[in-house]
Amino acid sequence: MGDFEPKLKHERDQLLRQRAQIDRRLEKIAELLQEYKSQPELRLVSPMSVAHAVREACKKMKDGITRQRVIAFLREAHPTEDFKDASVATAILNLTRGDEPALFLARKGEGRQAAVYSTETDQLFKLSEKQWDVLFSPEVTHGTGGWQSMFKALQKSTRGERGGASIIVSPELRARIQHYINRYGTGGWQSKLKAVLGEHLPHLFRN
C-alpha cells in the first residue's frame, strides 16, 4: 500500500480531533442555552421583537404616544427585557412610514418638547344635545388660559347645530387633551371636558 496507509491514518486522526472539538463546542452551547433559559435577565430583545412590542404598545396607548411613554410602558409590561432608547425611537419612526402607516404625527418635536404620535388621524364623533350644551356653555371660554383656549379649539372643530352636531378631533387636539388631563388631574375643567368627549375617547381620561 506504500504511503497510502499512513495518509489514511493521518486523515482519520484529524477527523477524530475535529469531532472532539465539535463535541466540546456542542456541550458548551448546551450549557449556554440552559443558562439562558434559567436566567431571563440575560435575554436580549431582537430588532424584530422590539418593532412588534412597540407596535402593540402604541395600539394600546392610542394617543399621546411619545418615545419615553412607550419605553415606560414596555419596561412595565416586560420588566425582564432590555429595551434601548435608540431601538424604540427607530421602531416608532418606522411605524410612521409606508402607504399605510400605523402612527401619525400629532405634534412635531421641537427643542425639549418631544414629538407626539397617534394611531388615528382626525376622528369624527356625533355630539348629543347634553354634550353640545357643556361644550358651548359660556363659562368654558370665559377668561384667558389653556383650558379656555382648548374649549375654543373644540368649538371650532364642530360641524352642524345642536341636536345634529358632530365634532372632528384631530391627533393634535387629542394629544393636547391627554397632556392637560395627565398634568392637572381631576377637577372642574376636566369634568366638563370628560362630559363632552369621555364617551368617545375614554382612554384620554385614564390617569
Stockholm file with secondary structure:
# STOCKHOLM 1.0

chainA/1-207         MGDFEPKLKHERDQLLRQRAQIDRRLEKIAELLQEYKSQPELRLVSPMSVAHAVREACKKMKDGITRQRVIAFLREAHPTEDFKDASVATAILNLTRGDEPALFLARKGEGRQAAVYSTETDQLFKLSEKQWDVLFSPEVTHGTGGWQSMFKALQKSTRGERGGASIIVSPELRARIQHYINRYGTGGWQSKLKAVLGEHLPHLFRN
#=GR chainA/1-207 SS CTTHHHHHHHHHHHHHHHHHHHHHHHHHHHHHHHHHHHCGGGCCCCHHHHHHHHHHHHHHHCSSBCHHHHHHHHHHHCTTSCCCHHHHHHHHHHHTCSSSCSCEEEECCBTTBCCEEESSSCEEEECCHHHHHHHTCGGGGSSSSHHHHHHHHHHHTEESCTTSCEEEECHHHHHHHHHHHHHHCSSHHHHHHHHHHTTTCGGGGCC
#=GC SS_cons         CTTHHHHHHHHHHHHHHHHHHHHHHHHHHHHHHHHHHHCGGGCCCCHHHHHHHHHHHHHHHCSSBCHHHHHHHHHHHCTTSCCCHHHHHHHHHHHTCSSSCSCEEEECCBTTBCCEEESSSCEEEECCHHHHHHHTCGGGGSSSSHHHHHHHHHHHTEESCTTSCEEEECHHHHHHHHHHHHHHCSSHHHHHHHHHHTTTCGGGGCC
//
